Structure formats: structure tokens, C-alpha cells
Amino acid sequence: MRPLDWAVVVAYLVYVIWDGIRMTKHSGNVEGYFLANRSLPWWAVGLSVMATQLSAITLVGTTGQAYSDGMRFIQFYYGLPLAMVILCVTAVPFFYRANVYTAYEYLERRFDAKVRSLTSFFFLISRGLGVGVIIAAPSVILSIVLGWHEMTTIFVIGISTTIYTMIGGVQAVTWTDVKQMFVIFFGLTVVIFVIISQFPAGVSFADGLTLAGATGKLTTVSLSFDLKEKYTLWSGMIGGLFLFLSYFGCDQSQVQRFLTAKSVSEGRTSLLMSAFLKIPMQFMILLVGVLVFVFYQFTAPPMIFNQVETGKVAETAQYQTLKGEFDTAHQKRETAAEHFLQERTDATRQEYLAADKAFNASRKNAVEYVKSATKNDSFNDVNYVFPTFVVQNMPMGVIGLIIAAIFAAAMSSISAELNALATATTIDFYRRHFNKDGTDKQYVFFGRIATFVWGLFACIVATYATNLGSLIEVVNKFGSFFYGSLLGVFVLAFAVKRARARGAFFGLLFGIASVWVASHFTDIEFLWFNVVGCVVTVAAGYLISLTDKGGIDVVEA
Amino acid sequence: MQDTTKNEDPPVERSDAWWYKVYFAVLVTTVVVIALLQAFTYYFSN
């Protein structure tokens, strides 16, 4: 990091925090603070929806994953457009016309206060933990760049975002999201062009993709039916569909986005923006990881990207031996790659694949050694690939831009999540159970306190999350544990007329218990937890509802 | 641009028929995008 890089990062941070804080003038009443007086245009809401989902984990974790595992992760998003269409037909008009602040508020009208409180409680638990992981990702980057302890960076990022969210409310969240999306896209576009420009002479963009394609890193559709395979067309279309239905339709951090829109039509359009743009955008991010992989075919990569862990063992004899083997494996792979590009025959292809396999084995040995030597079983190098690459290989100014883009991604998600956590705490618990006849001033004040407390909680969670493996998977696993069951409750509310409060309440508990059983006693991958939780909640909820002769009928929104 | 609290014209709601066409376009586009991605994979992997 040189002075120009620091200037870019500091300018970004100062501008965003100032921009967020100046929204205070629109946040004096409870509807302004939590819903922006339902006045925002669709394009701002749509960008905010995308920014909320696109966290720093997406940039750091996904690019690292593409470097090591290729583009198969993109299948995770194949169910998203259909989920958005279903939500435009159901959730958007239901919630908007019900004039609610939270998705869970609607459940009290449909069922009772217990169902509302239970679903809101599970949202708070899952999201509170999730936002901790979201803070952890950029903290990893800063700890590398600045050489600070991760604990310090976690609290600097978490608390600074908390402050502008606390003061500016949802207006600050949305309008800063819009600017942050532009910073992210600009940063990604620049980094793609810079990487390609750094390929050796004679190696084109298409050549790079040929190398990546030969190693299977460009796989975007897998038709395997194996439930133990993480990313397939089916897990994305079915498991992903359930996850996104739940995330965008039942998670307050997203529901609150379209509740701020001017009308039902604008709310729908904001969601459909993601339906059109999410898969191409994810492709672009994964492409960055693949291009980093190609770049390191011709430039010696670090054996271990996590420089902090490397420093602990770099002087040992075994590390030096492994490093020698790794360097040899890289040189052989580089030579084989050049042969393959010069003569695209089956023989040169096989030579390159064998060299790549040997290189991967060498790196795997090194990672295993670091794990055992540092006694850190949860050590995972994936999250360090992209930030280390940026700092070591990008030109002056671009480093600052990318760091700013990662900050932008982190802060846009953290702020939306904190705002949603504060909204659910204030509206579903404080106003509902403790102060029904409070003033706007009291609710806004409580909302600000809740934002601060959740920010502190998330920072504490983040301190434990930095070594939990691929962070993008960690946050999705957190979500998948609860999301399917929460979706099941809303399916009961929207689609099952016979559903009653008792059925919804116990159905939710059965659903979460079933996911716990599935996660502990089966090998199925986490995306399928969403299907299990939803199906069990709806089935159990319906059967239990049959035992309840009373209850209330469906309330039309 | 950001003063969103000012009084504005009442929002116009589109008809259901219009929305169904949009939903259909979304789903068709998704199928086309996945097909293009598969073609991209095939082209560079063989």
C-alpha cells in the first residue's frame, strides 16, 4: 500500500460515512428511520438489494473459491430468477399492502403473536451470527495489508459501519448502497483489465480461458444427481430456489429493502433487477478468480497465501523442502502450459493436466503441513488468495481501489443487516411487547441503541469466524440452517388456508429440528437443508393444524 | 436526487397481464443465460 492507495481508501471511507450520517434529517420519525417513508425509486432499491447480498465475502471468498475450485459455484444462483418471480407474485404485494415494518409482523395478523415472535427470534439469531461472518471477511484483508491483529480490524470496520447506520437509518443504508455498487463494479472492471494486461506476451485472454477450461475450472453446469456434490444444476435450481425464496422473502434484511419502494410495482421491479443481473454479475466475480489462476500459471504464486501463518513456519526445514518441491512443480506446470498453448494436442493437454495435478498436490501438502505445524485445524487459505494477489501484483492506485471496493461490499451488507436486526428488535419485540403506545422519538431512539448493540454482537462473533473455512460457505450454511423452516412458515401463511397458529409454531420447531438431524446424521450438502426445513415445516404445520378446530381464517393483505 | 421525502405523484401500478409477460421474459432469459454459460464451458474445455 502506497500513499495513493491510502488516499483512495481514506477518501472512500470518509465520503461514505459522511454520506450516511447526512441522512439523519430524513430519519426523525419511525417510518422514515425504518422504511424511508416508502418513497425510494426502484433502481435505488434494486441496487440496494444487490449490494446487501453482495458482501465482501462474495469478493474475497468467491474469487478465492474460483481460483481453487473453478466456476461451479455459479450454479448456486440458478434458482434465483425463479425465486424472484415467485416473490413478485406473492410476498411483495402481500407485505407491501399489509403496510408492515417487518415480514414477521404479517405473521401475527395471519397466525398469532407467538408465531411472529418465534420467527423474528430465529431471524435475529441467524442474521446476528451471519453479519459477524460478513464483518470477518474484510478484516482478514486488512490484517494482511496493514499487519494489524484481526481483532483490531474487526472492531474498526464493525463499529464505523454501525455508527453511520445507527445515525442515518434505512435512508443511509440505501443511498450508500447505490454508491457502493458503483465502486464495486468499477473496481472489478479495472482489475479484470489489469490482470489480462499482465499476461505474458503471446498469451491472450482466450488462451487463458483455454488453460482454465482444460483443468475443469470453467464448469458452470453439472448435471450430477449426487446429493453429496455441493454445486450442481439441481442443487442450485431446487436447493438454491428454496434458499433465495427464504432469503429474499422471509429475511428482514431483504424484505425491508422492497418495503421502502414507492409502490408494489417499484418493489417488484427492484427484485427483478437482481433476477436479470445476478448470474452475469456472479460470473464476472468468478471470472476474476479464474483469471488470477491463469495469471499464476506464468508467475510463481505464493505457496501459502496467508502470510501470517506462513511466517510462523517459514524457517523450518520441512517448509523449505516443501517450498522447493512447490517451486519445481510450478516451473513444470508453466512449461507444460506453454507447450499446451503452442501445440494443442491431446499429448500436451495430458502433460499440462498431469503437471497441474502435481502442482495441486504440492500445494495441498504445504497447506496440510501449515495446519499441523501451527496446530490450526481450521486453517483455510481460500480467503487469502484474492487480497494477497491484489497487494502483491496490482499497480499503485488500483490496490487502493480494490481495497475500497471490498470495503464497499462489506459495509453495504453490514449496514443493511444491522438496520434489519434493529428494525425486528424494535418493531417485533420492543414495540409489540414492552411499549405499545410509545412515541416515534422513543422507537427511533431504541432503534439506534439496538443497531449499536447488534453491531457489537456481530463484532464479537466475527472474532471467532475468521478461521471457519471458506467464508462464503460459512455464511450460507448459517442461513441454510434456519431459512428453509422460516420459508415453511410463510408458505403456510400464504398458501395453506387450513394452517393455524399452533401448526405454524410447532411446524417451525419441527423444521429446524429436522435440519439439525440432517446436518448431524446425513452427508447431504447444505443447500438441501433449505428444502428439508421447508418441507418438514409445511407438512408438520399442516398436520398439526388439522388438530386445531378453531383459529383464524386467512387475512387478505 | 436523494431528497426522497418530498411529495410526488401517486405511483402507477402495472396490470397483472403486463407483469406476467415480464415474468415470462425473466424465465426465458435465465434459460438462455444458463445455455450460454454451458456453451462457454464447452467451447473452452474441449
Interface residues (C-beta under 8 A of the other chain):
Chain A: M23 H26 G32 A36 N37 S39 L40 P41 M71 I74 Y78 P81 L82 M84 V85 C88 V89 Q171 W175 A206 L209 T210 A212 G213 A214 G216 L218 T219 T220 V221 L233 K262 S263 V264 S265 E266 R268 L272 A275 F276 I279 P280 F283
Chain B: Q2 D3 T4 T5 E8 P11 V12 E13 R14 W19 V22 Y23 V26 L27 T29 T30 V33 I34 L37 Q38 F40 T41 Y43 F44 S45 N46
